[in-house]
Amino acid sequence: MLLKFSIPLPPLEIQTQIVEKIEKQKAIIEGAEKILEGWEVDEKLFITQQREFFSKAIKPIKRAIKIDSEKEYIQIRLQLWGKGPVKREKEVKEEIKTLNQFIVKSGDFIVSKIDARNGAMGVVPEELDGAIVSADFPTFVIDETVLDKCYLRYLVKTKLLLSELNKLAEGATGRKRVTVEDILNLKIPLPPLETQKQIVQQLDKEMEALEKVKLLKEKAEKRIKEILEDVWGEN
């Protein structure tokens, strides 16, 4: 059967040209991936003598809610290494194990008691406003007169908070979960608000550059598909 299978077979010179075009796009993709995978927040930006207890900038808050079986809810899960909160699938009462939940608002700071030492913490984005979490996710209101929430979004991507958490862990042998007090007692780099905003502006520019790299990668992937379709046809 394979002997009867028909494949497009252009002249050798054309085949070489096709391979060269594809290899060029693959090189672009590989270069973009190296940049995207290698980028991380420069911790030097956060080195400052002005360090304060986290409690100066955040306050715990609980907005209790009892699950209603007639309603649907958006639940949150926290990604590791400062990648922040994302939405889980909507779940109804029967699928939520703990009926006593807590509402989070856009701009809140939330932490996973279990995975905080692995960077499971972040600022709630607008699209997750009104979502719910269990008691395993302590929630804090940010005092934006002291701490810029965008600055905090970048700060949690560094190892600075994790290093402080691990220092606390040294004195709590066998205890895996972090507490609200652990978070409040963390010492964080807290320069003046204007300095925080300058750091955010610099990192935002880097993020914009990364978005352009992602777009370049997507265009290269699309170009390879187009080259192959020209040879094989859409089917």
C-alpha positions in Angstrom: 0.0 0.0 0.0 2.8 2.4 0.8 4.3 2.0 -2.7 1.0 3.3 -4.1 1.0 6.3 -1.7 1.5 9.6 -3.7 3.6 12.4 -2.3 4.6 15.7 -3.8 8.2 15.5 -5.1 9.4 18.8 -6.5 12.8 19.0 -8.2 15.8 18.6 -5.9 16.7 22.3 -6.2 13.2 23.2 -5.0 13.4 20.7 -2.1 16.6 22.4 -1.0 15.0 25.8 -1.1 12.0 24.5 1.0 14.4 23.0 3.6 16.4 26.3 3.8 13.2 28.3 4.3 12.0 25.9 7.1 15.4 25.8 8.8 15.4 29.6 8.8 12.1 29.8 10.6 13.1 27.0 13.0 16.2 29.0 13.9 13.9 32.0 14.7 11.7 29.8 16.9 14.7 28.3 18.8 16.2 31.7 19.4 12.9 33.0 20.7 12.4 30.1 23.0 15.8 30.6 24.5 15.0 34.2 25.3 11.6 33.4 26.7 12.9 30.5 28.8 15.9 32.4 30.0 14.2 35.6 31.1 13.7 36.2 34.8 13.1 39.2 37.0 16.4 40.9 37.9 16.7 40.6 41.7 19.2 43.4 41.7 16.4 45.8 41.1 15.0 44.9 44.5 18.2 45.2 46.5 17.6 48.1 49.0 18.4 49.0 52.6 14.7 49.8 53.0 13.3 46.6 54.2 10.1 46.4 56.2 7.8 43.7 57.7 5.2 42.7 55.2 2.6 43.6 57.8 3.3 47.3 57.1 1.8 46.9 53.6 -0.8 44.1 53.8 -3.6 43.2 56.2 -5.4 39.9 56.5 -9.1 39.8 55.4 -11.8 37.1 55.4 -14.9 37.5 53.3 -16.8 34.3 54.3 -19.4 32.8 52.0 -21.5 29.6 52.3 -21.7 27.7 49.1 -25.2 27.7 47.5 -26.0 24.6 45.5 -28.0 26.7 43.0 -25.1 28.8 42.0 -21.9 28.4 40.1 -18.6 29.7 41.4 -15.1 30.5 40.1 -12.4 28.9 42.1 -8.7 29.9 42.1 -5.6 27.9 42.0 -2.1 29.3 42.5 0.7 28.6 40.1 4.2 28.0 41.5 7.2 30.4 41.3 5.2 33.6 41.4 3.2 32.9 38.3 0.1 34.0 40.1 -3.6 33.0 40.4 -5.5 31.4 37.6 -9.1 30.2 37.2 -10.2 26.7 37.9 -13.3 25.4 36.1 -16.6 26.6 37.5 -17.9 24.2 40.2 -21.2 23.7 41.9 -21.8 22.8 45.6 -21.5 19.1 45.2 -18.1 19.4 43.6 -16.6 21.8 46.2 -15.3 19.7 49.1 -15.3 22.6 51.7 -18.5 24.5 51.8 -17.1 27.3 53.9 -15.2 29.4 51.4 -13.9 33.0 51.1 -14.4 35.6 48.4 -11.3 37.4 47.0 -11.3 40.7 45.2 -9.2 42.1 42.4 -6.0 43.5 43.8 -6.0 41.1 46.9 -2.8 39.3 47.7 -3.3 35.5 48.2 -1.0 32.8 49.4 -1.1 29.0 49.5 -0.4 27.7 53.0 0.9 24.4 51.5 3.0 25.7 48.5 4.0 29.2 49.6 7.6 28.0 49.9 7.4 27.1 46.2 6.2 30.5 45.2 2.5 29.8 45.2 1.3 33.4 45.9 0.2 36.4 43.8 -2.1 39.3 43.3 -5.6 38.6 42.1 -6.3 40.0 38.6 -9.4 41.7 37.5 -10.8 38.7 35.7 -10.9 36.7 39.0 -12.7 39.4 41.0 -15.3 37.7 43.2 -13.8 34.2 42.9 -13.6 31.9 45.9 -10.9 30.2 47.9 -10.7 27.9 50.9 -9.1 28.6 54.2 -5.8 27.2 52.8 -5.4 30.4 50.8 -5.0 33.3 53.3 -6.0 36.6 51.7 -4.6 40.1 52.3 -5.6 43.6 51.3 -2.7 45.7 50.0 -2.2 49.2 51.3 -1.5 50.9 48.0 -0.2 54.0 49.8 2.7 51.9 50.8 3.0 49.1 48.3 2.3 49.2 44.6 0.5 46.0 43.6 2.3 45.8 40.3 5.6 46.0 42.2 4.4 43.1 44.3 3.5 41.1 41.2 7.1 41.3 40.1 8.6 40.8 43.6 6.9 37.4 44.1 8.6 36.2 40.9 12.0 36.6 42.6 13.5 34.3 45.2 13.7 37.0 47.8 10.4 36.2 49.5 11.1 32.4 49.3 14.4 33.0 50.9 12.7 34.8 53.8 10.1 32.0 54.1 12.8 29.4 54.3 14.5 31.3 57.1 11.3 31.1 59.1 11.0 27.4 58.3 14.4 26.7 59.9 12.8 27.4 63.3 9.7 25.3 62.6 11.0 21.8 62.2 8.5 19.4 60.6 6.0 22.2 59.9 5.2 22.3 56.2 2.4 24.9 56.1 3.0 28.6 56.4 0.7 30.7 58.6 -0.7 34.2 58.2 1.8 35.3 60.9 4.7 33.8 58.8 3.6 36.0 55.8 3.2 39.1 57.9 6.6 38.6 59.6 8.4 38.4 56.2 10.8 41.3 55.6 10.5 42.6 52.1 12.3 45.3 50.1 10.0 48.3 50.4 11.5 51.4 48.9 9.4 54.6 48.4 6.4 54.3 46.2 8.0 56.4 43.5 11.0 54.0 43.3 8.6 51.0 43.2 6.8 52.6 40.2 10.1 53.1 38.4 11.0 49.5 38.9 7.6 48.5 37.5 8.1 50.7 34.5 11.5 49.1 33.7 10.1 45.6 34.1 7.0 46.4 32.1 9.3 47.4 29.2 11.0 44.1 29.4 7.6 42.3 29.3 6.6 44.3 26.2 9.9 43.1 24.6 9.1 39.5 25.5 5.6 39.9 24.0 7.3 40.9 20.7 9.5 37.8 20.9 6.4 35.6 21.4 4.8 37.2 18.4 7.9 36.6 16.3 7.9 32.9 17.4 4.2 32.6 16.5 4.8 34.2 13.0 7.7 31.7 12.4 5.5 28.8 13.4 2.8 30.0 11.1 5.3 30.5 8.2 6.5 26.9 8.5 2.9 25.7 8.3 2.3 27.8 5.2 5.5 26.5 3.5 4.4 22.9 4.2 0.8 23.6 2.9 2.3 25.0 -0.3 4.0 21.7 -0.8 1.4 19.2 0.5 -1.8 21.3 0.2 -4.1 22.0 3.1 -5.2 18.4 3.3 
